[in-house]
Structure formats: C-alpha cells, structure tokens
Amino acid sequence: MTQPATDTKQRLLVAATEEFAAHGIAGARVDRIAELAGVNKERIYGYFGNKQKLFDQVVVHALDELAEAVPLQPGDDPAEYVGRVFDFHRAHPTLVRLFLWEALHYRDDPLPNEAQRTTHYEHKTAALAATFGTEASPRVAACLLSLIGLAVWPMAVPHMSRMILGGATPELEKDLREHVVDFARQALAGTVPAPAGV
C-alpha cells in the first residue's frame, strides 16, 4: 500500500513543480496539477493540506535535488562550484522560476522552512570559509551569495541575457559559462585567500 501512495505523491510533486514554475502560487490551479498527475484533486489536500503547502513542498523538494546534485565541500574550487551551479540551473530552469515566485509571494515575510534553509546556507558558508582557510564570517557569506548570484542570474532573466548576448546558441552558452567561471576566479583572487591548489 505504501508504494502506490508514494508514487502518487511523487507524481503530484512533479506536476506541481511544472504548474508552479509556470504560474506561481496565485496562478497555479489545483485541478490542472491533479489532471497532469492523473489523480483526483482531493489527493492534493489529503497529502499536502492546501495549495500553498504544496508549493512549499515543491520548493523544498527542488532544493534537496539541487543540494544533492551540486554540493559545496571544504576544499572545492569556488569558481568551479559556480560553473556547476550554472550548469544545474541551465539544465533545470524551473528552480530559478520557483525561487522568483516564492520571493514575490512571501516578500519580506519569513519562509515556512526558513530556519532549515538558513542552516543549509550556513553549512555552505562554513565550507567556503574552510576552503579559504578562514572562519565563517559575514564577508564569506556575502561571497557565497555573490557566487550563487553570478551563476544563476543568466537563467533568472533569460530575456536580458538574450538581449545583451544577442541570442542563446550553444556556443554562446558555453562562452558564458567559461566567462562566469573565469570572472568568479578573478574576483575571488582579489578578495579572499586563494584556495589551496588553485
């Protein structure tokens, strides 16, 4: 009995990810999610409670996927980390859209799982600090935020990327990735101790 329920819940999360990425919380429709998942919409309320709680679960699920696919460990080359984050978001653009919808919906209000997510970023900051041979600090945290922003911004505003770069060909994307990694490396060279082996 557990397996079919797990499969149904997974299908709902996949369908909801597409729906929320396309329409946000306000524009998403429970009946469309249920139809795409091939289940009765009452299952959504049974598993998740309401549409907003389903959205929150979708974001958590997407973040877990990102954390597993693109970890940051002490000793990792931060510039190459930027390249891996860039690659992940280029291949999975829905997460950036979910973040943008989440920001529009919650604005300055606390997120339902903000404490857990804050802890997640504290671990990343600590790993980055260890790579730099220093202690975690607001400066290192700001560096992490800048690196993530550098990697994600082209996917967050694809129209701007298209207008500035003059298109979105595979060659341009490859050049952009190389630029982003090189830019991160040069920026880091002037602000923090160089990582060992770099």
ZASE-258864 format. One record per residue (C-alpha): residue in three letters; x, y, z. Coordinates in steps of 0.02 Angstrom, whole numbers. Each point is the difference from the previous one (the first is absolute). Example, Ala and Ser with C-alpha at 12.3 -4.5 7.8 and 13.67 -1.06 7.14 Angstrom:
<atoms>
     r       c1       c2       c3
   ala      615     -225      390
   ser       69      172      -33
</atoms>
This chain:
<atoms>
     r       c1       c2       c3
   met        0        0        0
   thr      143      119       36
   gln       75       -9     -175
   pro     -154       60      -97
   ala      -23      144      124
   thr      183       48      -21
   asp      -16       -8     -189
   thr     -156      109        4
   lys       82      129      112
   gln      154        4     -113
   arg     -109       24     -155
   leu      -88      144       87
   leu      166       82       46
   val       62      -14     -180
   ala     -162       70      -70
   ala       -6      138      130
   thr      180       49      -38
   glu      -45       35     -181
   glu     -162       89       45
   phe       76      111      134
   ala      153       40     -106
   ala     -115       56     -141
   his     -133       92      101
   gly       60       33      178
   ile     -105      -32      155
   ala     -142      117      -45
   gly      -15      -56     -181
   ala       24     -186       26
   arg     -157     -107       -7
   val      -25     -155      107
   asp     -108      -82     -131
   arg      136       19     -132
   ile      129      -76      118
   ala     -116     -146       37
   glu      -37      -27     -185
   leu      184        3      -47
   ala       38     -123      141
   gly     -147     -110      -49
   val      -81        3      172
   asn     -153       71       86
   lys       34      176       65
   glu      -60      -53      173
   arg      164      -96       13
   ile       92      167       -1
   tyr      -94       57      155
   gly       23     -171       80
   tyr      188       -2      -26
   phe       45      184       16
   gly     -143       93       84
   asn      -19      145     -121
   lys       76       80     -154
   gln      125      109       95
   lys       64     -148      100
   leu       19      -97     -162
   phe      102      144      -73
   asp      111        0      154
   gln       29     -188      -19
   val       42       24     -184
   val      133      129       43
   val       73     -111      137
   his        5     -147     -120
   ala       87      105     -134
   leu      126       66      126
   asp       40     -176       58
   glu       31      -49     -181
   leu      117      150      -22
   ala       94      -35      163
   glu       28     -181      -51
   ala       52       42     -178
   val      112      149       40
   pro       79      -18      173
   leu      130      120       66
   gln      134      -85      104
   pro      153       73       88
   gly      142        5     -126
   asp     -112       14     -153
   asp       55      128     -129
   pro     -130      140       23
   ala       12       54     -183
   glu      -36     -178      -58
   tyr     -145       -4      124
   val      -71      151      -91
   gly       15      -97     -162
   arg      -92     -150       74
   val     -139      112       67
   phe      -13       82     -171
   asp      -12     -171      -84
   phe     -134      -62      120
   his     -112      151      -23
   arg       24        0     -188
   ala      -58     -182       -2
   his     -138       28      131
   pro      -70      176      -27
   thr     -156      -33      102
   leu       91       23      166
   val       47      179      -40
   arg     -179       38      -49
   leu      -62      -79      162
   phe      120      110      100
   leu      -64      155      -90
   trp     -182      -46       30
   glu       41      -38      182
   ala       82      171       20
   leu     -151       87      -77
   his     -122      -96      110
   tyr       87       12      169
   arg       93      164      -30
   asp       81       45      169
   asp     -103     -124      101
   pro       90     -152       74
   leu       -6     -158     -103
   pro      -85     -153       77
   asn      166      -96        5
   glu      116      149       16
   ala       97      -68      149
   gln       47     -161      -92
   arg       48       94     -156
   thr      103      124      100
   thr       94     -146       78
   his       30      -71     -174
   tyr       82      163      -56
   glu       99       12      161
   his       77     -169      -42
   lys       44       62     -174
   thr       76      158       73
   ala      103     -105      121
   ala       60     -112     -144
   leu       49      153     -101
   ala       91       76      149
   ala       95     -162       27
   thr       53        4     -183
   phe       64      178       26
   gly       91      -53      158
   thr     -100      117      109
   glu     -151        3      116
   ala     -179       21      -56
   ser      -44      185        3
   pro     -120      124      -79
   arg      132       33     -133
   val        8     -184      -48
   ala     -191      -10        3
   ala       -9      150     -117
   cys      126      -87     -112
   leu     -111     -156       -7
   leu     -151      106      -44
   ser       98       87     -138
   leu       62     -165      -73
   ile     -175      -74       -5
   gly      -69      160      -76
   leu      136        0     -133
   ala      -45     -178      -48
   val     -189       18        3
   trp      -35      175      -67
   pro        9      -46     -187
   met     -138     -131       27
   ala     -102      115      114
   val      -13      132     -136
   pro       16      -95     -165
   his      -74      144      -99
   met      138      116       62
   ser      132     -131      -40
   arg      -71      -19     -174
   met       -2      188      -34
   ile      174       32       69
   leu       83     -152      -77
   gly      -97        6     -163
   gly      -76     -173        9
   ala        7     -165       92
   thr      102     -119     -108
   pro       95     -146       77
   glu      163       89      -44
   leu      -54      158       92
   glu      -55     -102      152
   lys      168      -88        3
   asp       90      168      -12
   leu     -111       72      136
   arg       38     -146      116
   glu      186       21      -27
   his      -16      187       30
   val      -98      -25      161
   val      129     -123       68
   asp      147      111      -50
   phe      -86      154       70
   ala      -28      -89      166
   arg      181      -56        6
   gln       65      175      -33
   ala     -119       79      126
   leu       49     -125      135
   ala      185       31      -30
   gly      -20      179       60
   thr     -115      -24      148
   val       40     -160       96
   pro      149     -114       27
   ala       26     -113     -150
   pro      -60     -180       26
   ala      134     -130       15
   gly       53      -70     -168
   val      -77      141     -102
</atoms>
